[in-house]
Amino acid sequence: MGNKITFTSQDHLITQQAAAEKEFLAAFEKKQPTFDEPQVVLNPYLINPLCALVLFKTKDKVAPTLTVHGKRYERENITHTFPAATEHYLPVLGLYEDFDNKVTIALPDGKSKTLTITTEKLPEDVCRCINIQASMDYLGDNIMFLTPAGKNLPTAYDYKGDIRWMLTENTMFDIKRMKNGNIVTGSSRFCHMPYNATGMIEINLLGKIYKEYRMPGNYHHDHFEMEDGNILACTQDFSRDTVEDMLVLIDRNTGDILKTWDFKTILPQDVAGSGSQDAHDWFHNNAVWYDKKTNSISLSGRHQDAVINIDYDTGKLNWIIGDPEGWPEDMQKKYFFKPVGDLSKFDWQYEQHACLITPNGDVMCFDNGQYRAKKKENYIKNQQNFSRGVRYRIDTDKMEIEQVWQYGKERGQEFFSGYICNVEYYDEGHYMIHSGGIGRENGQASDQLGAFLDMNNPNHELRSITVEEKDGVVLYELETEGNFYRAEKLPLYHEGANIELGAGKLLGELEVTGEFGTVPDVEEVFELPSSFHQIRIEEDEDRFVFYGRFEKGTLAMILLENEENSHNYYVNTSKSNYLAMCSGAYLEEDDRDVKMHISKKGLKGIFKIKLIINDKKYQTGVTICCP
């Protein structure tokens, strides 16, 4: 088989969706569909196979009511009334897979029309519900959205465990519904290992992207909508030697960065590390929460076993929740809390996720419990460990802390998740606890994170368990295949759920990819690299991604060359060890496989891509344009 390089160039998904929308709107204008003969577009925005759009015109302004019929009972129906209009673009959400779905549209005058919308079967590797304990009376119009922690996909399950929503793009980290009804989540576009995406996307549940907020330090883990609509987002600065230790405030309309918090100015980086800490990923922030009452931000530093709280305006440290062992004595006295109450039931949290502040000022988080100690000699094996949701009551005047609730410790290793997960506060005594990172070997809690388990091994399994408890009674439990980063309970429809037409926007900026100053003097050969290297280059509008296979330690460089100048990028082929893997979406099965993103920011012109491998410079035959 001859040497071969695979090159693809495609538009950004925003551009693809705009073209698809333009096409079905052109058909709408040409056909002038009526209520009696509406236009139906299945998966109109290309990435949600369980949705459709129904389009028609009416002479007078009317408010149609749409009903997606349940499989079994009338009370399973999902119904929504749209605002009055003469041109109607009705999102149909919550279709069943591989099914002739009945959808009824009714007008205020009593006229109705029932359509049959047929969907296909979802991919074989979609994560299925294994067990569910729920009632429709409890869940109502809500379904449970799970966001991926691997190569699985964003998926939502109804009260029977049927999948009613899914994206075919592996969007990253949490889904949160904004005040305007859209959801914000991480982009599926890879930028940096292990799991950094270009930024965040704002989409509707049809999958239409309204905005992508690109970030120079990329996006990871979490975000929070402020009262004015701007968004706090977790990020970092790739020009320095640490990661996951910065927070930014992003302008919702422009994508501009309005404010930055640098955790290295707040905390020491070489004390009190968790069992997963290293100098590169010393803090590993995995959550952000703004509390208006105290004008403060709470952050979850997994690799310091610490939930910290800082002043929004000044960035000054207010307090730290966590085991004080290993911290400087002066910090222990000033920032840490003393446990009070029934200490026989008190536990510190370790390698926690998803901190939040309740309305009365209590602090909740998911206590993963990984290692459950600060010193290596005291680490606990996962089979003897537990994970849980926990709520602490704090007194910042007395600097005292009391554990007032927990769920999960009593379930032991079956509920243990060494990574990811979240909790939700609904009301007093009403909580969700999502243990989404369960990994088992031979039925026992694995010592490896789920992302690293070999799923070709029949003795390995990944699970996600989501529980809702009210006043100490479990009212809901969902167990699925796969690991899922977080869970969010949401209704499919919201007030004003009609679609906004028009092309989405690509906002903000990517970083200028760092270049390598020294290029070795090697022989240039006019041939392609060996097929062993499996070179693949994928280009889109604002960057390209290079894929290749190299034996560890190989000298490899990417060169962009034209008659005027060149840009040179070092490809790291050394073995990478990740102590945390909150999403394995970008992991390769073979550790010789590498991928590298190169931003077009700062580049101008048409460039030939060449490749140095050890002592030769090879051609690729690929040319990219950087406008």
Secondary structure, 3 states (H helix, E strand, C coil): CCCCCEEEECCCHHHHHHHHHHHHHHHHHHHCCECCCCEEEECCCCCCCCEEEEEEEEEEEECCEEEECCCCCHHHCEEEECCCEEEEEEEEECCCCCCEEEEEEECCCCCEEEEEEECCCCCCCCCCEEEEECCHHHHCCEEEEEEECCCCCCEEECCCCCEEEECCCCCEEEEEECCCCCEEEECCCEEECCCEEEEEEEECCCCCEEEEEEEEEEECCCEEECCCCCEEEEECCCCCCCCCCEEEEECCCCCCEEEEEEHHHCCCCCCCCCCCCCCCCCCCEEEEEEECCCCEEEEEEHHHCEEEEEECCCCCEEEEECCCCCCCHHHHHHHECEECCCHHHCCCCCCCEEEEECCCCCEEEEECCCCCCCCHHHCCCHHHCCCEEEEEEEECCCCEEEEEEEECHHHHHHHCCCCCCEEEEEECCEEEEEEEEEEEECCEECCCCHHHCCCCCCCEEEEEEEEEEECCEEEEEEEEECCEEEEEEEECCCCCCCCCCCCCEEEECCCCCCCCCCCCCCEECCCCCCHHHCCEEEECCCEEEEEEECCCCCCEEEEEECCCCEEEEEECCCCCCCCCCCCCCCCCCCCCEEEEEEECCCCCEEEEEEEEECCEEEEEEEEEEEC
